[in-house]
């Protein structure tokens, strides 16, 4: 069993590495289509805003194909504090805009899509698998 003080130390250490910041949103489609266009409108609801750590988890880039188009795949991970407000609400499909830390101030913000959750006993951070959508 991990003591509460050891768990607190682990969380502080994990959060000390979270020098990036991010805003994570859920894209919510309206239940009814608009009368004029017949299309559903999409709104964004903020789920989490705060510190994070973006890590390119798999630095080996793989060439794949999607239909007849070539594509490049690279794994990545977004870590957020496990006990921060909104952290537990982050789900597969949510979109995060990540502003990299002062260590890489020249990079444009990244937009990533969450591709799964992270649940673990004694977790010090939520380590979410993500796919880079744009930026950087």
KANOR-V286129 format. One record per residue. N is the residue number from 1. PSI is psi in whole degrees, -180 to 180 (* if undefined). D_CENTER is the distance of its C-alpha to the mean C-alpha in whole Angstrom. Layout:
n = (N/N)
psi = (PSI/PSI)
d_center = (D_CENTER/D_CENTER)
This chain:
n = (1/2/3/4/5/6/7/8/9/10/11/12/13/14/15/16/17/18/19/20/21/22/23/24/25/26/27/28/29/30/31/32/33/34/35/36/37/38/39/40/41/42/43/44/45/46/47/48/49/50/51/52/53/54/55/56/57/58/59/60/61/62/63/64/65/66/67/68/69/70/71/72/73/74/75/76/77/78/79/80/81/82/83/84/85/86/87/88/89/90/91/92/93/94/95/96/97/98/99/100/101/102/103/104/105/106/107/108/109/110/111/112/113/114/115/116/117/118/119/120/121/122/123/124/125/126/127/128/129/130/131/132/133/134/135/136)
psi = (137/129/155/-35/-39/-38/-41/-40/-45/-41/-41/-41/-43/-43/-27/-27/-11/76/-5/170/152/157/124/130/154/133/118/123/138/150/-36/140/156/142/-43/-38/-22/6/151/140/151/130/159/130/124/130/-41/143/126/-160/151/174/121/129/126/97/-33/101/-9/116/133/132/128/-179/146/102/-122/2/137/148/159/132/136/124/154/164/142/121/136/156/134/-29/13/153/127/-15/-44/-16/-9/131/168/132/-17/156/133/137/118/122/116/156/178/-14/-20/55/-18/-13/142/157/146/145/124/153/130/131/12/172/-178/116/127/141/135/30/138/-17/156/117/100/128/134/160/130/126/-44/168/-176/*)
d_center = (30/27/29/27/28/26/23/23/24/21/18/20/20/16/15/18/15/13/14/11/10/8/8/7/9/11/14/17/20/23/26/29/29/30/34/35/32/32/28/25/23/20/18/15/15/13/11/10/11/11/11/8/9/8/10/12/13/16/18/20/20/21/23/23/24/23/27/29/26/25/21/19/17/15/12/9/7/5/7/8/12/13/15/14/15/12/10/12/12/8/9/9/9/8/7/5/8/8/11/13/15/19/19/18/19/20/17/16/13/10/9/6/6/5/8/9/10/11/15/17/20/20/17/16/12/10/9/6/7/6/8/9/11/13/14/15)
